[in-house]
C-alpha cells in the first residue's frame, strides 16, 4: 500500500506550526511564562511527521532517488535508440555504395561487429532484428527490403522479468490470441502487442494487469502493400486560387478524374494514398503572398478537389516531411543547414513572424511548422532585426536513398515539376531568400518567391494530391490485384 502526501498537506502542517508559534509568542508577552510540556510534545510530533514526509520524498517508490534513476534510464534508452538508427542508415548506405542488397540477416551480421552491441538476432519472416546492447537494453529494429523503410523501438531490458514480447500468427483473417500463465494477481505486466500485415509493420504497447486488453488496432488484415494501386475515386470539386493570396491572379481548377491512386503510407489509424502522377498544372505562387499562403492554398486545393466524405477521405498536398519520412538523405549535412543568420535587408513575408525557425525584432517562441498553415496571411513588414535558421536544402532522390517503390511514386514517369506544401528560407549576410519546396526530375529543391530586399518572383508548377483515409472506415481488397490495370477495391464499412 502506498500513501502519497499531497503538496497542500505540507502547507497545512506548516500553517499549523506558524499559528502555534504565534499563539505561543502572544501568550508569552502577556503572561511571561515558559513552554508547556503539551506544546513541546506537539512540536516534536509535527517534526517527526515532516521528517517522515521528507524521507518518503527522497527514498520512496516515487521519490527523488528513484526518479533520478528512471531519468538516467530514459536518457540511455533514447541515446542507444538514436545510435542504432544511425547505424542502420550507415549500413544501408554502405551496402548501396558497394552494390550490395541489404537484408535483415546481413544487417544483423554488420551490427554484431559493433563493440557496444551484445547481440543482433534477425528474423527474415517478420522483417525485424532484436538488438541487445552491452548495457542490457533491448531494441526491435524493423527493416523492409522492398520499401527501404526502417524503424527502431525499445522493448525493455534483457533482465526485465516483467516484460514479455509475444509474436503469434492468425491462420485466417480476424483475431489471434495468446494465453499467459502463472501471472500474479494485482501485479503489473508490460505486454507488447505486435501486429504485422502486408502493408507494413505496426507496433503498440499496452500496460495491463492479469486479464486482457485490446491493443487498439483493427483486427482485419489490409490486403494491400505500399505502392499498390487502390480504386479510389474522389468526389468531383473545384477550387479557385485567389490572386489576393497567391500573389498572382485568380485561377480556377477542377478534379482530374483520370488520376490513379497508390498506397503511400499505412499506420494503425490511417491509409495515405498518393496520385500516380502530377495534377492541375499552372498553379502559380508569386512573391511574398505566394510564400505567405503557398502551404494553405495547395492543401485547400487538394482538399476541395480530391476528398471523398463517404470514405472518410480528406485530400491534402504532398509535403517535404512526407519525403523525409522515408528518405535516408541527411539534410543536416547540407551546407549551412540549421545555421542562424541576421541579414541586413529586413523585409519579410508576414507569416515568417509565426514560424518556429525565425524571429522578428528579437521575438522568438513561435511554433508554426514550415509545412503547416491554418489561416491565410497577406503582406510584408519591415523589421528592425530579422533572424532565422537556414532551412533550405536540395538533393537528388534515387532508388537507394528513398527505395525503389517510393522513387516510382515521388518521381513518376512523364510527370511535370510539382509543388510541395512546405516553405523554407536561405540566407546570406545581405538578404533572406523565402522559398517553396518542389520536386522536378527527381530533384528536391525550392523556388525563390521573395527576397528580403523586396524582390518578387512568380513560379508555376503542378499540384501533387495526397489523400488520408480513416482505416477503420473502409474495407480494401475484396476485388482486384493491386495493379494499375486491376486496382484493389475500396468501400465504406
C-alpha positions in Angstrom: 0.0 0.0 0.0 1.4 3.4 -1.0 0.4 6.6 0.8 1.1 9.8 -1.0 1.2 13.2 0.8 -0.2 15.9 -1.4 1.5 19.3 -1.5 -1.2 21.0 0.4 -0.7 18.6 3.3 2.6 20.2 4.0 1.1 23.6 3.6 -1.5 22.8 6.3 1.2 21.4 8.7 3.3 24.5 8.1 0.4 26.8 8.7 -0.4 25.0 12.0 3.2 25.4 13.2 3.1 29.1 12.4 -0.2 29.6 14.2 1.1 27.6 17.2 4.3 29.8 17.3 2.3 33.0 17.0 -0.1 31.9 19.7 2.7 30.9 22.0 4.5 34.3 21.5 1.3 36.1 22.2 0.8 34.3 25.5 4.4 34.8 26.5 4.2 38.6 26.1 1.1 38.7 28.3 2.0 36.2 31.0 5.8 35.7 30.6 5.6 32.0 31.3 7.8 29.1 29.8 6.9 26.5 27.3 4.4 23.8 28.4 5.0 20.0 28.1 2.0 19.7 25.7 3.4 22.4 23.4 6.7 20.6 23.3 5.1 17.3 22.5 3.0 18.8 19.7 6.2 20.4 18.2 8.1 17.1 18.4 5.2 15.1 16.8 5.0 17.6 13.9 8.7 17.5 13.4 8.6 13.7 13.2 5.8 13.9 10.6 7.8 16.4 8.5 10.9 14.2 8.6 8.8 11.2 7.5 7.4 13.1 4.6 10.9 14.3 3.6 12.4 10.8 3.8 9.5 9.4 1.7 10.0 12.1 -0.9 13.7 11.1 -1.2 13.7 7.3 -0.9 10.1 6.3 -1.7 9.0 4.5 -4.8 8.2 7.8 -6.4 11.0 9.7 -4.6 13.9 11.8 -5.8 16.4 8.8 -5.9 14.0 6.6 -7.9 13.1 9.5 -10.2 16.7 10.2 -10.9 17.4 6.6 -11.8 14.4 6.5 -14.1 15.6 9.7 -15.8 19.0 8.2 -16.4 17.4 5.0 -17.8 15.2 7.1 -20.1 18.2 9.0 -21.4 20.2 5.9 -22.1 17.2 4.3 -23.8 16.9 7.3 -26.2 20.7 7.6 -26.7 21.0 3.9 -27.8 17.9 4.2 -29.9 19.4 7.1 -31.9 22.8 5.3 -32.1 21.1 2.2 -33.6 19.1 4.4 -36.0 22.3 6.0 -37.3 23.9 2.5 -37.6 21.0 1.2 -39.6 21.2 4.1 -42.1 25.0 3.8 -42.4 24.7 0.0 -43.2 22.1 0.7 -45.8 24.2 3.5 -47.4 27.4 1.4 -47.3 25.6 -1.6 -49.0 24.2 0.8 -51.6 27.6 2.3 -52.5 29.1 -1.2 -52.7 26.2 -2.5 -54.9 25.1 -5.0 -52.2 21.5 -5.8 -51.2 20.7 -5.1 -47.6 18.8 -7.9 -45.9 17.7 -8.3 -42.3 20.3 -11.1 -41.9 23.2 -9.1 -43.4 22.2 -6.1 -41.3 22.3 -8.1 -38.1 25.7 -9.5 -39.0 27.1 -6.0 -39.6 25.5 -4.9 -36.2 27.3 -7.6 -34.3 30.6 -6.2 -35.5 30.0 -3.2 -33.3 31.6 -3.5 -29.8 28.7 -1.8 -28.0 26.2 -4.3 -29.3 25.9 -7.6 -27.4 23.7 -9.5 -29.9 21.6 -8.9 -33.0 19.1 -11.7 -33.8 17.4 -11.5 -37.2 14.0 -12.8 -38.3 13.6 -12.7 -42.1 9.9 -13.7 -41.9 8.9 -10.8 -39.6 11.5 -8.4 -41.1 13.0 -7.5 -37.7 16.1 -7.8 -35.6 16.1 -8.0 -31.8 19.2 -6.0 -30.8 20.6 -6.1 -27.2 23.3 -3.6 -26.3 26.1 -4.3 -23.8 24.3 -2.4 -21.0 21.3 -4.7 -21.4 18.8 -2.5 -23.2 16.8 -4.3 -25.9 15.5 -2.9 -29.2 13.5 -4.1 -32.1 14.8 -3.0 -35.5 12.3 -3.3 -38.4 13.7 -3.2 -42.0 11.6 -3.7 -45.1 13.8 -4.7 -48.1 11.1 -3.8 -50.6 10.5 -0.2 -49.5 13.8 0.5 -47.7 11.9 1.7 -44.6 13.3 1.1 -41.2 12.3 1.9 -37.6 13.7 1.3 -34.1 11.7 0.7 -30.9 13.0 0.0 -27.4 11.2 -3.1 -25.9 12.8 -3.4 -22.4 15.9 -4.9 -20.9 17.3 -8.4 -21.1 16.8 -8.8 -17.3 13.3 -7.4 -17.2 11.2 -10.3 -15.9 8.0 -8.3 -16.2 8.5 -7.5 -19.9 7.1 -10.1 -22.3 7.2 -9.9 -26.1 5.0 -12.4 -27.9 4.6 -13.0 -31.6 1.6 -15.1 -32.7 0.1 -15.5 -36.1 -3.5 -15.8 -37.3 -4.1 -18.5 -39.8 -7.1 -16.7 -41.3 -8.5 -13.2 -41.3 -9.6 -12.0 -37.9 -8.1 -12.1 -34.5 -5.4 -14.2 -32.9 -4.8 -14.9 -29.2 -2.1 -15.8 -26.7 -2.7 -17.1 -23.2 -0.4 -16.0 -20.4 0.0 -18.4 -17.5 1.5 -18.0 -13.9 0.5 -14.4 -13.6 0.3 -12.9 -10.1 -2.9 -11.2 -9.2 -2.5 -7.4 -8.8 0.9 -7.3 -10.4 1.5 -5.0 -13.5 2.7 -6.8 -16.6 4.1 -4.9 -19.5 2.9 -6.6 -22.7 3.9 -5.6 -26.2 1.4 -6.4 -28.9 3.0 -6.8 -32.3 0.7 -6.7 -35.4 2.2 -7.3 -38.8 0.5 -7.2 -42.2 1.4 -6.9 -45.9 1.1 -3.1 -45.9 3.7 -2.6 -43.2 4.7 -3.3 -39.6 2.9 -1.7 -36.7 3.6 -2.0 -33.0 1.7 -0.8 -30.0 2.4 -1.1 -26.3 -0.1 -1.6 -23.5 0.1 -1.9 -19.8 -2.4 -4.3 -18.2 -2.9 -6.4 -15.1 -3.9 -10.0 -15.1 -6.5 -10.3 -17.9 -6.7 -9.0 -21.5 -6.6 -5.6 -23.1 -7.5 -4.5 -26.7 -4.4 -3.2 -28.5 -6.4 -0.6 -30.4 -5.5 -1.8 -33.9 -8.0 -3.0 -36.5 -8.2 -6.8 -36.5 -8.8 -7.0 -40.2 -5.6 -7.6 -42.3 -5.1 -5.0 -45.0 -4.9 -6.8 -48.3 -2.6 -4.2 -50.0 1.1 -3.2 -49.8 3.0 0.1 -50.1 3.0 1.2 -53.7 0.0 -0.9 -54.8 -3.0 0.7 -56.6 -6.4 1.4 -55.0 -9.5 2.1 -57.0 -10.2 5.4 -55.2 -12.5 8.0 -56.7 -12.7 11.5 -55.3 -15.9 13.4 -55.3 -15.6 16.0 -58.1 -15.0 19.5 -57.0 -13.3 22.8 -57.9 -11.0 25.3 -56.3 -10.2 28.9 -57.2 -6.7 30.1 -56.2 -7.3 33.8 -55.5 -4.7 36.4 -56.6 -5.1 38.1 -53.2 -3.4 35.1 -51.6 -1.2 33.6 -54.4 0.4 36.9 -55.3 -0.5 36.5 -59.0 -4.1 36.3 -60.3 -7.3 34.3 -59.8 -7.2 30.9 -61.4 -9.7 28.0 -61.2 -9.0 24.3 -61.1 -11.2 21.2 -61.1 -10.8 17.5 -60.2 -8.9 15.4 -62.7 -10.8 12.2 -62.7 -8.3 10.1 -64.7 -5.8 10.0 -61.8 -4.9 6.7 -60.4 -4.0 6.2 -56.7 -1.3 4.2 -54.9 -0.7 3.4 -51.2 2.0 5.8 -49.8 1.8 5.1 -46.1 -0.1 2.8 -43.7 -0.2 3.1 -39.9 -2.6 1.8 -37.3 -5.2 4.5 -38.0 -4.7 6.0 -41.4 -4.1 4.8 -45.0 -2.5 7.5 -47.1 -2.8 7.5 -50.9 -0.8 9.5 -53.5 -1.8 10.2 -57.1 0.1 8.2 -59.6 1.2 11.4 -61.4 1.0 15.1 -61.1 -2.2 17.1 -61.4 -3.5 20.6 -62.1 -0.6 22.3 -63.8 -0.3 26.1 -63.9 -0.7 26.6 -60.1 1.1 30.0 -59.6 2.7 31.2 -56.5 4.3 34.7 -56.6 6.2 37.0 -54.3 5.6 37.4 -50.6 2.0 36.4 -50.7 2.9 33.2 -52.6 5.2 32.4 -49.7 2.7 33.5 -47.1 -0.1 31.2 -48.4 1.5 28.5 -50.6 1.0 25.8 -48.0 -2.7 26.5 -47.3 -3.5 27.2 -51.0 -2.1 23.8 -52.0 -3.7 21.9 -49.1 -7.1 23.6 -49.7 -7.0 22.9 -53.4 -6.3 19.2 -52.8 -9.0 19.0 -50.1 -11.6 20.7 -52.4 -10.8 18.5 -55.4 -9.7 15.1 -54.1 -11.6 14.3 -51.0 -14.5 11.8 -50.6 -16.5 12.1 -47.4 -18.3 8.8 -47.8 -14.9 7.1 -47.4 -13.7 9.4 -44.7 -11.0 10.5 -47.1 -9.5 14.0 -46.9 -7.2 15.5 -49.6 -4.1 17.5 -48.9 -0.8 18.3 -50.8 2.3 16.2 -50.6 4.9 17.8 -48.3 8.6 17.7 -47.7 8.1 15.8 -44.4 6.4 13.0 -46.4 9.6 12.5 -48.4 11.8 13.0 -45.3 9.9 10.2 -43.6 11.3 7.6 -46.0 14.5 9.2 -47.3 17.9 8.4 -45.9 19.3 11.7 -47.0 20.6 13.8 -44.1 19.5 17.4 -44.6 21.7 18.4 -41.6 24.7 17.7 -43.7 23.6 20.3 -46.3 25.8 23.4 -46.4 24.7 26.0 -43.8 21.5 24.0 -42.8 20.4 25.0 -39.3 22.8 27.9 -39.1 21.3 31.2 -37.9 21.6 34.4 -39.9 20.7 38.0 -39.5 20.6 39.7 -42.9 21.0 43.5 -43.3 17.8 43.7 -45.5 15.0 43.1 -43.1 11.7 43.0 -45.1 9.8 39.7 -44.6 6.5 38.0 -45.5 4.3 38.3 -42.5 3.9 34.6 -42.0 7.6 34.4 -41.2 6.9 36.0 -37.8 4.9 32.9 -36.8 7.4 30.3 -38.0 9.4 28.3 -35.4 12.7 28.8 -37.2 12.7 32.6 -37.3 12.5 35.7 -35.1 11.4 39.3 -35.8 12.8 42.1 -33.6 14.2 39.5 -31.2 10.8 37.9 -30.6 11.2 34.1 -30.5 9.0 31.3 -29.4 6.6 30.9 -32.4 5.7 27.3 -33.2 4.3 27.3 -36.8 5.9 24.3 -38.7 7.1 25.0 -42.2 4.6 22.5 -43.7 1.6 23.8 -41.8 -0.8 26.8 -42.1 -4.2 27.4 -40.7 -5.2 30.9 -41.8 -4.5 33.0 -44.9 -1.9 35.8 -44.4 -1.1 38.7 -46.6 1.6 41.4 -46.9 5.1 42.1 -45.7 6.7 44.1 -42.9 10.0 45.8 -42.2 11.8 44.6 -39.1 14.5 46.3 -37.1 16.2 43.0 -36.7 15.5 39.8 -38.7 16.9 36.4 -37.7 16.3 32.9 -38.9 17.7 29.5 -39.3 18.7 28.2 -42.8 16.1 25.6 -43.7 16.6 25.3 -47.5 18.3 22.3 -48.9 18.3 20.3 -52.2 19.3 16.8 -53.3 18.6 14.2 -55.9 16.3 11.4 -54.9 17.5 8.0 -56.0 16.2 4.4 -55.6 18.9 4.0 -53.0 18.0 6.9 -50.7 14.2 6.6 -50.9 13.8 3.0 -52.0 12.6 1.8 -55.4 8.9 1.8 -54.6 8.9 5.4 -53.2 11.1 6.6 -56.0 8.5 5.4 -58.5 5.8 7.3 -56.6 7.7 10.5 -56.0 9.3 10.6 -59.5 6.6 9.1 -61.7 7.3 8.8 -65.4 6.3 11.7 -67.7 5.4 13.9 -64.7 6.0 17.6 -64.6 7.6 19.7 -61.8 5.2 19.8 -58.8 4.9 21.9 -55.6 5.4 20.5 -52.1 3.3 22.3 -49.5 6.3 23.3 -47.4 8.2 26.6 -47.0 11.9 27.1 -46.4 14.4 30.0 -46.1 18.0 30.5 -47.3 20.2 33.4 -46.1 23.4 35.4 -46.6 24.7 38.5 -44.8 22.5 40.8 -47.0 19.2 39.0 -47.6 16.8 36.3 -46.6 15.5 34.2 -49.5 12.0 32.9 -48.9 11.1 29.8 -51.0 8.7 26.9 -51.6 9.8 23.3 -52.0 9.2 21.5 -55.3 10.2 18.2 -57.0 11.4 18.2 -60.5 13.0 15.4 -62.4 13.8 13.6 -59.2 15.4 16.6 -57.6 14.1 18.0 -54.3 14.7 21.8 -54.4 12.9 25.1 -53.6 11.9 28.0 -55.8 12.7 31.6 -54.9 9.5 33.6 -54.3 10.6 36.7 -52.2 13.8 38.3 -51.2 14.0 40.4 -48.0 15.2 43.3 -50.2 11.6 43.4 -51.6 12.2 41.4 -54.8 9.4 39.2 -56.1 9.4 36.1 -58.3 6.4 34.3 -59.9 6.6 30.5 -60.4 4.1 28.0 -61.9 4.1 24.3 -61.1 1.7 21.4 -60.8 -0.2 20.1 -57.8 0.6 16.7 -56.2 -2.5 15.5 -54.3 -2.4 13.1 -51.3 -5.5 11.6 -49.6 -5.7 10.4 -46.0 -8.3 7.8 -45.2 -9.6 6.6 -41.8 -8.5 3.0 -41.8 -11.4 1.8 -39.6 -13.9 3.4 -42.1 -13.1 1.3 -45.2 -12.6 -2.2 -46.5 -9.9 -2.7 -49.1 -9.1 -5.6 -51.4 -12.3 -7.6 -51.8 -11.6 -7.5 -55.5 -8.6 -6.5 -57.7 -4.9 -7.4 -57.6 -3.3 -4.1 -56.7 -2.0 -3.2 -60.2 -2.6 -0.1 -62.3 -5.0 -2.0 -64.5 -6.6 -4.0 -61.7 -6.5 -1.9 -58.6 -7.8 -3.2 -55.2 -11.4 -2.2 -54.4 -12.2 0.2 -51.6 -15.6 0.6 -50.0 -17.1 2.2 -46.8 -17.7 -0.2 -44.0 
